[in-house]
Amino acid sequence: MADRKKMSVAEILAAARAEKAEAAAGEAATQASDAAPATEDAAPATEVAKPAAAKPAAKPAVGKDGGRPSVAEIMKLARQKSAGEAAAAEKPVVKPAAKAAAAKPAAAKAVEKPAAKMAPLQRDTASILAAARSGSKPGPTSKADAPASALPKPKPAGKAKAPPRPVPPKPTRPTVAAKPATTDRRGFLSIAMGSFMAVGFTALSVTGGLFSLGLARFLFPNVLAEPPSRFKVGFKEAFPAGKVETKFVAQYGVWVVNSEIGGEEQIYALKTVCTHLGCTPNWLEAEQKFKCPCHGSGFYKDGVNFEGPAPRPLERYAIQISDDGQLEVDKSRTFQEELGQWADSASFVTA
């Protein structure tokens, strides 16, 4: 090993080629020794192969001056070595015809044995792709990947199968009452704003309607349904002496009275308005007087005031006999006693 470390690249290449040739010669000798027991005539072939095995190994190249050889010397030695190996390979081995024929089966056996024993596994790309395309998978296979032949065959229908047992019905799930829908903040705001807007629009529409009614009332004239200023109260016979008729108070605001004034029996119409503040007095039949309920003013049957704050007597309406003989009252004309108008004949009718 010490010498090999000092060798150059060319010397190492030459030594490697020599070892390769020596190994080839040893292999040929081994094959010949395996074929020797087959026949006795194969012995000369072994003897022919021995000189090749006994060939001494090549010595390392040395330069002319005993030192390291040059590149040219290394190339020359390499060419000579390769030419000698080629000549040795082309030289045929001379064997007798009879011995060669007998040695053929043994040689074939010797060649077949190592081939059978030393057959390497094919790990090239083509073999791997072929194995992958074949569809075979390593390890256990599932039912879906298994071939049809490996699946269990269906049993022949010899006996009729028993009918399946009835399946009991599934129990019904109890119904759960739905929870009331809860409104979130957005829903609450939408409801609130919607209600406020509805109230606002409703108020606006009501206000607009009232404004329209007020405008229509303003455009049309104000007409009051008042009773007529002239109306008939009946014949004189319907008002006996000392009688105060109150049935015309609600409709016309008039008392029709038959009383004696200054020794003369007269029928006149008194206005039902107190001369104090305008209240309506009541006729008290038992006391034979008109009494105001507001401030206590009192009036006699002829209309003259005698108590309370009333400053003057009651007023009279004009009265006359119409063409049909009935008494007719005219409210458009009034007569006051303090002015001396009760003496006018239009303010009374003689009974």
C-alpha positions as CSV (number, residue, x, y, z in Angstrom):
1,M,0.0,0.0,0.0
2,A,3.0,2.3,0.7
3,D,4.2,1.9,-2.9
4,R,0.7,2.5,-4.3
5,K,0.4,5.8,-2.5
6,K,3.6,7.1,-4.2
7,M,2.3,6.0,-7.7
8,S,1.0,8.4,-10.2
9,V,-2.3,8.4,-11.9
10,A,-1.0,6.5,-14.9
11,E,0.7,3.9,-12.8
12,I,-2.5,3.4,-10.8
13,L,-4.5,2.9,-14.1
14,A,-1.9,0.4,-15.3
15,A,-2.0,-1.6,-12.1
16,A,-5.8,-1.6,-12.2
17,R,-5.8,-3.0,-15.7
18,A,-3.3,-5.7,-14.6
19,E,-5.4,-6.8,-11.7
20,K,-8.5,-6.9,-13.9
21,A,-6.7,-9.2,-16.4
22,E,-5.5,-11.4,-13.6
23,A,-9.0,-11.7,-12.2
24,A,-10.3,-12.7,-15.7
25,A,-7.7,-15.4,-15.9
26,G,-8.6,-16.8,-12.5
27,E,-12.3,-16.9,-13.4
28,A,-11.5,-18.8,-16.6
29,A,-9.5,-21.3,-14.6
30,T,-12.4,-21.8,-12.2
31,Q,-14.8,-22.6,-15.0
32,A,-12.4,-25.1,-16.5
33,S,-11.9,-26.9,-13.1
34,D,-15.7,-27.1,-12.7
35,A,-16.0,-28.8,-16.1
36,A,-13.2,-31.3,-15.5
37,P,-15.2,-34.2,-13.8
38,A,-17.6,-34.4,-16.8
39,T,-15.1,-36.2,-19.0
40,E,-11.6,-37.4,-19.0
41,D,-10.8,-35.8,-22.3
42,A,-11.3,-32.3,-21.0
43,A,-8.0,-32.4,-19.1
44,P,-5.9,-30.9,-22.0
45,A,-8.2,-27.8,-21.8
46,T,-7.4,-27.3,-18.2
47,E,-3.7,-27.6,-19.0
48,V,-4.0,-25.1,-21.7
49,A,-5.7,-22.6,-19.3
50,K,-3.0,-23.0,-16.6
51,P,-0.2,-21.0,-18.3
52,A,-2.7,-18.1,-18.5
53,A,-3.4,-18.3,-14.8
54,A,0.3,-18.5,-13.9
55,K,1.1,-15.3,-15.7
56,P,2.9,-12.9,-13.3
57,A,1.4,-9.6,-12.3
58,A,2.6,-6.5,-14.1
59,K,5.2,-4.5,-12.2
60,P,4.8,-0.9,-11.6
61,A,6.3,1.3,-14.3
62,V,9.7,2.9,-13.6
63,G,11.3,5.8,-15.5
64,K,14.6,5.7,-17.3
65,D,16.5,7.2,-14.5
66,G,14.8,4.9,-11.9
67,G,12.4,7.7,-10.8
68,R,8.9,8.7,-11.7
69,P,8.1,8.0,-15.4
70,S,7.0,10.8,-17.7
71,V,3.7,11.2,-19.4
72,A,5.0,9.9,-22.7
73,E,6.4,6.7,-21.0
74,I,3.1,6.1,-19.2
75,M,1.2,6.4,-22.5
76,K,3.6,4.0,-24.2
77,L,3.3,1.4,-21.5
78,A,-0.5,1.7,-21.6
79,R,-0.6,1.1,-25.4
80,Q,1.7,-1.9,-25.1
81,K,-0.4,-3.4,-22.4
82,S,-3.6,-3.0,-24.3
83,A,-2.1,-4.4,-27.5
84,G,-0.9,-7.5,-25.6
85,E,-4.4,-8.1,-24.0
86,A,-6.0,-7.8,-27.4
87,A,-3.7,-10.4,-28.9
88,A,-4.3,-12.8,-26.0
89,A,-8.0,-12.4,-26.4
90,E,-7.9,-13.1,-30.1
91,K,-5.7,-16.2,-29.8
92,P,-8.0,-19.3,-30.1
93,V,-7.7,-22.4,-27.8
94,V,-7.0,-25.5,-29.9
95,K,-9.0,-28.5,-28.7
96,P,-9.6,-31.9,-30.3
97,A,-13.0,-32.3,-31.9
98,A,-14.0,-35.4,-30.0
99,K,-13.0,-33.9,-26.6
100,A,-14.8,-30.6,-27.5
101,A,-18.0,-32.4,-28.3
102,A,-17.9,-34.3,-25.0
103,A,-17.1,-31.2,-23.0
104,K,-20.0,-29.1,-24.4
105,P,-22.7,-30.4,-21.9
106,A,-20.4,-29.9,-18.9
107,A,-19.4,-26.4,-20.1
108,A,-23.1,-25.5,-20.5
109,K,-23.8,-26.7,-17.0
110,A,-20.9,-24.8,-15.6
111,V,-22.1,-21.7,-17.3
112,E,-25.7,-22.1,-16.3
113,K,-25.0,-22.7,-12.6
114,P,-23.4,-19.3,-11.8
115,A,-26.1,-17.6,-14.0
116,A,-28.9,-19.2,-11.9
117,K,-27.1,-18.4,-8.6
118,M,-26.0,-14.9,-9.4
119,A,-29.0,-13.6,-11.2
120,P,-29.4,-10.0,-9.9
121,L,-32.8,-8.4,-9.3
122,Q,-34.0,-6.1,-12.0
123,R,-34.2,-2.6,-10.5
124,D,-34.1,-0.5,-13.7
125,T,-36.7,2.0,-14.6
126,A,-38.4,-0.1,-17.2
127,S,-39.0,-3.0,-14.8
128,I,-40.4,-0.7,-12.1
129,L,-42.8,0.9,-14.6
130,A,-43.9,-2.5,-15.9
131,A,-44.7,-3.7,-12.4
132,A,-46.6,-0.5,-11.7
133,R,-48.7,-0.8,-14.9
134,S,-49.6,-4.4,-14.1
135,G,-51.8,-3.2,-11.3
136,S,-50.4,-5.5,-8.6
137,K,-50.0,-3.8,-5.2
138,P,-47.7,-5.0,-2.4
139,G,-49.3,-6.0,0.9
140,P,-52.9,-7.0,1.6
141,T,-55.6,-5.9,-0.8
142,S,-59.1,-4.7,-0.1
143,K,-62.3,-6.1,-1.5
144,A,-62.5,-3.3,-4.1
145,D,-58.9,-4.0,-5.3
146,A,-59.1,-7.8,-5.2
147,P,-59.6,-9.6,-8.5
148,A,-62.9,-11.2,-9.4
149,S,-61.6,-14.7,-8.9
150,A,-60.5,-14.0,-5.3
151,L,-64.0,-12.8,-4.2
152,P,-66.3,-15.3,-2.5
153,K,-68.7,-16.9,-4.9
154,P,-72.4,-16.4,-4.2
155,K,-74.2,-19.5,-2.7
156,P,-76.6,-21.3,-4.9
157,A,-80.2,-20.5,-4.2
158,G,-81.2,-23.9,-2.9
159,K,-83.5,-23.1,0.0
160,A,-85.9,-20.2,0.2
161,K,-84.9,-17.6,2.8
162,A,-87.2,-16.9,5.6
163,P,-89.1,-13.7,5.3
164,P,-87.5,-10.8,7.2
165,R,-88.9,-9.9,10.6
166,P,-91.1,-6.8,10.6
167,V,-89.2,-3.8,11.9
168,P,-91.0,-2.0,14.7
169,P,-92.0,1.6,13.9
170,K,-89.7,4.3,15.1
171,P,-90.9,6.2,18.1
172,T,-92.1,9.7,17.2
173,R,-90.1,12.5,18.6
174,P,-92.0,14.8,20.9
175,T,-92.8,18.2,19.4
176,V,-91.2,21.0,21.2
177,A,-93.0,24.3,21.2
178,A,-91.2,26.9,19.2
179,K,-89.6,29.6,21.3
180,P,-91.1,33.1,20.8
181,A,-89.0,35.1,18.4
182,T,-86.9,37.6,20.2
183,T,-86.4,40.9,18.6
184,D,-82.9,42.2,18.5
185,R,-81.9,45.9,18.7
186,R,-82.3,46.5,15.0
187,G,-85.8,44.9,15.1
188,F,-86.7,47.0,18.1
189,L,-85.5,50.2,16.4
190,S,-87.3,49.4,13.2
191,I,-90.6,48.8,15.1
192,A,-90.1,51.9,17.2
193,M,-89.2,54.1,14.3
194,G,-92.0,52.6,12.2
195,S,-94.6,53.2,15.0
196,F,-93.4,56.8,15.5
197,M,-93.6,57.5,11.8
198,A,-97.0,56.0,11.7
199,V,-98.2,58.2,14.6
200,G,-96.6,61.2,13.0
201,F,-98.3,60.6,9.6
202,T,-101.6,59.9,11.3
203,A,-101.4,63.1,13.3
204,L,-100.5,65.0,10.1
205,S,-103.4,63.6,8.2
206,V,-105.9,64.4,11.0
207,T,-104.5,68.0,11.3
208,G,-104.8,68.4,7.5
209,G,-108.4,67.2,7.6
210,L,-109.4,69.6,10.4
211,F,-107.7,72.4,8.6
212,S,-109.7,71.6,5.5
213,L,-113.0,71.6,7.5
214,G,-112.2,74.9,9.1
215,L,-111.4,76.5,5.8
216,A,-114.7,75.2,4.3
217,R,-116.5,76.6,7.4
218,F,-114.8,79.9,6.9
219,L,-115.7,80.2,3.3
220,F,-119.4,79.5,3.8
221,P,-121.6,82.1,5.6
222,N,-122.7,81.6,9.2
223,V,-126.4,80.7,9.1
224,L,-128.3,80.3,12.4
225,A,-131.5,78.4,12.6
226,E,-133.5,80.8,14.7
227,P,-137.2,80.8,15.2
228,P,-139.2,83.3,13.3
229,S,-139.8,86.7,14.9
230,R,-143.6,86.4,14.3
231,F,-145.5,83.4,15.6
232,K,-149.1,82.7,16.7
233,V,-149.9,81.5,20.2
234,G,-153.7,80.7,19.9
235,F,-157.0,82.4,20.5
236,K,-157.9,84.7,23.5
237,E,-160.2,82.0,25.0
238,A,-157.1,79.8,25.6
239,F,-155.8,82.3,28.2
240,P,-158.3,82.8,31.0
241,A,-157.9,85.6,33.6
242,G,-155.0,85.3,35.9
243,K,-153.4,82.6,33.7
244,V,-149.6,82.6,33.0
245,E,-148.8,80.3,30.0
246,T,-145.2,78.9,30.1
247,K,-145.3,76.4,27.2
248,F,-143.7,79.0,24.8
249,V,-140.6,79.6,27.0
250,A,-138.4,76.8,25.6
251,Q,-139.1,77.5,22.0
252,Y,-139.8,81.2,21.8
253,G,-138.7,82.6,25.2
254,V,-142.1,84.2,25.9
255,W,-144.6,84.2,28.8
256,V,-148.2,84.9,27.6
257,V,-150.0,86.4,30.6
258,N,-153.7,87.4,31.2
259,S,-153.8,89.9,34.1
260,E,-155.6,93.0,35.2
261,I,-153.6,96.2,34.7
262,G,-155.1,99.6,36.0
263,G,-158.6,98.1,36.3
264,E,-158.4,96.7,32.7
265,E,-157.9,93.0,31.8
266,Q,-155.1,92.7,29.3
267,I,-153.2,89.9,27.5
268,Y,-149.5,90.7,26.9
269,A,-146.2,88.8,26.2
270,L,-143.3,89.1,28.6
271,K,-139.7,88.6,27.6
272,T,-138.1,85.7,29.6
273,V,-134.8,87.6,30.3
274,C,-133.8,89.0,33.7
275,T,-133.0,92.7,33.5
276,H,-130.1,92.2,35.9
277,L,-127.6,89.9,34.0
278,G,-129.7,88.1,31.5
279,C,-130.7,84.9,33.3
280,T,-134.0,83.2,32.7
281,P,-136.4,83.5,35.8
282,N,-138.9,80.8,36.8
283,W,-142.6,81.3,37.3
284,L,-143.6,80.2,40.8
285,E,-147.4,79.5,40.7
286,A,-147.8,79.2,44.4
287,E,-146.1,82.6,45.1
288,Q,-147.5,84.2,42.0
289,K,-144.2,85.7,41.0
290,F,-141.2,85.3,38.7
291,K,-138.0,84.4,40.5
292,C,-134.5,84.6,39.0
293,P,-132.3,81.6,40.0
294,C,-129.0,83.4,39.5
295,H,-129.2,86.3,41.9
296,G,-132.6,86.2,43.4
297,S,-134.4,89.0,41.6
298,G,-138.2,88.8,41.9
299,F,-140.9,90.1,39.6
300,Y,-144.7,90.4,40.0
301,K,-147.1,88.8,37.5
302,D,-147.3,92.1,35.5
303,G,-143.4,92.1,35.2
304,V,-142.6,94.8,37.7
305,N,-139.5,94.1,39.8
306,F,-139.8,94.2,43.6
307,E,-136.7,92.3,45.0
308,G,-133.2,91.5,44.2
309,P,-130.6,93.3,42.1
310,A,-132.8,93.7,39.0
311,P,-132.8,97.4,38.2
312,R,-136.0,97.6,36.1
313,P,-139.1,95.6,35.2
314,L,-139.3,92.9,32.5
315,E,-139.8,93.9,28.9
316,R,-142.8,93.2,26.7
317,Y,-143.0,92.0,23.1
318,A,-145.6,93.4,20.6
319,I,-148.8,91.4,20.4
320,Q,-151.9,91.7,18.1
321,I,-154.9,89.8,16.8
322,S,-154.1,88.4,13.3
323,D,-156.6,88.0,10.5
324,D,-157.7,84.5,11.6
325,G,-158.5,85.7,15.1
326,Q,-155.4,84.2,16.8
327,L,-153.0,86.1,18.9
328,E,-149.7,86.9,17.1
329,V,-146.5,87.8,18.9
330,D,-143.9,90.0,17.2
331,K,-140.4,89.7,18.8
332,S,-138.9,92.3,16.6
333,R,-140.5,95.1,18.8
334,T,-140.0,95.5,22.6
335,F,-141.6,97.8,25.1
336,Q,-140.1,99.1,28.4
337,E,-142.1,100.2,31.4
338,E,-139.6,102.8,32.7
339,L,-139.9,104.6,29.3
340,G,-143.7,104.6,29.5
341,Q,-144.1,102.3,26.5
342,W,-146.5,99.9,28.2
343,A,-149.2,102.4,27.6
344,D,-148.9,101.7,23.8
345,S,-151.8,99.7,22.5
346,A,-149.4,97.5,20.5
347,S,-147.9,96.1,23.7
348,F,-151.2,94.4,24.9
349,V,-154.6,93.1,23.7
350,T,-157.8,93.7,25.6
351,A,-159.2,90.4,26.9
